[in-house]
């Protein structure tokens, strides 16, 4: 995580973090096929599978 005001350590990490923010925004807005904006369970399952964590 990046605390506000500290900036990013490198351009590579900045790009990855910003892409992650954008992906979460797209999921929340319902812009991902087969996942509705208000289907929190499907969103949670998708995120868990992307990060390979226990949901």
Rosetta blueprint (number, residue, H / E / L):
1 X L
2 X L
3 X L
4 X L
5 X L
6 X L
7 X L
8 X L
9 X L
10 X L
11 X H
12 X H
13 X H
14 X H
15 X H
16 X H
17 X H
18 X H
19 X H
20 X H
21 X H
22 X H
23 X H
24 X H
25 X H
26 X H
27 X H
28 X H
29 X L
30 X L
31 X L
32 X L
33 X L
34 X L
35 X L
36 X L
37 X L
38 X L
39 X L
40 X H
41 X H
42 X H
43 X H
44 X H
45 X H
46 X H
47 X H
48 X H
49 X H
50 X H
51 X H
52 X L
53 X L
54 X L
55 X L
